[in-house]
Amino acid sequence: MGLFTVILVVVIVLAIVGLGWKTFSLGVINGFDRAVDVSTPLVKDLTQQATEYVQDPSLIETNIHN
């Protein structure tokens, strides 16, 4: 786990140095916005299901057994 973290930090630092801080941060922000885009049907469905489960936790047991 420690080696993976070191490699990840090195890759991120090299990306920031290579791209520049503004380009890197805008890329991360744009990527996050695309990943969390609620306009996609799959994300809408998952969000709605999660909201229903939070409101009524008994739905989880009902859907597991079906």
C-alpha positions as CSV (number, residue, x, y, z in Angstrom):
1,M,0.0,0.0,0.0
2,G,2.8,2.4,0.8
3,L,4.5,1.8,-2.5
4,F,1.3,2.4,-4.4
5,T,0.8,5.7,-2.6
6,V,4.3,6.9,-3.4
7,I,3.9,6.0,-7.1
8,L,0.5,7.7,-7.2
9,V,2.0,10.9,-5.6
10,V,4.9,10.9,-8.0
11,V,2.6,10.5,-11.1
12,I,0.4,13.3,-9.9
13,V,3.4,15.6,-9.2
14,L,4.8,14.8,-12.6
15,A,1.5,15.5,-14.3
16,I,1.2,18.9,-12.5
17,V,4.8,19.8,-13.5
18,G,4.2,18.7,-17.1
19,L,0.8,20.3,-17.6
20,G,1.0,23.3,-15.3
21,W,-1.1,23.8,-12.2
22,K,-4.0,25.6,-14.0
23,T,-4.3,23.0,-16.8
24,F,-4.1,20.1,-14.3
25,S,-6.7,21.5,-11.9
26,L,-9.1,22.4,-14.8
27,G,-8.7,18.9,-16.1
28,V,-9.5,17.3,-12.7
29,I,-12.5,19.6,-12.3
30,N,-13.9,18.9,-15.7
31,G,-13.3,15.1,-15.2
32,F,-15.1,15.3,-11.9
33,D,-18.0,17.2,-13.5
34,R,-18.4,14.6,-16.2
35,A,-18.2,11.7,-13.7
36,V,-20.9,13.3,-11.5
37,D,-23.1,14.5,-14.4
38,V,-26.6,13.7,-13.2
39,S,-28.1,14.0,-16.7
40,T,-27.1,10.4,-17.6
41,P,-29.9,7.9,-17.1
42,L,-27.7,5.5,-15.2
43,V,-26.7,8.0,-12.6
44,K,-30.2,9.4,-12.3
45,D,-31.5,5.8,-11.6
46,L,-28.8,5.0,-9.1
47,T,-29.4,8.4,-7.4
48,Q,-33.1,7.8,-7.2
49,Q,-32.6,4.3,-5.8
50,A,-30.1,5.5,-3.2
51,T,-32.5,8.2,-2.1
52,E,-35.3,5.7,-1.7
53,Y,-33.1,3.4,0.3
54,V,-32.1,6.2,2.6
55,Q,-35.7,7.2,3.2
56,D,-36.9,3.6,3.7
57,P,-34.1,1.1,4.6
58,S,-36.5,-1.9,4.6
59,L,-36.4,-1.6,0.7
60,I,-32.9,-3.0,0.7
61,E,-34.0,-6.3,2.3
62,T,-37.0,-6.5,0.0
63,N,-34.9,-6.1,-3.2
64,I,-32.3,-8.5,-2.0
65,H,-34.8,-11.4,-1.7
66,N,-36.5,-10.7,-5.0
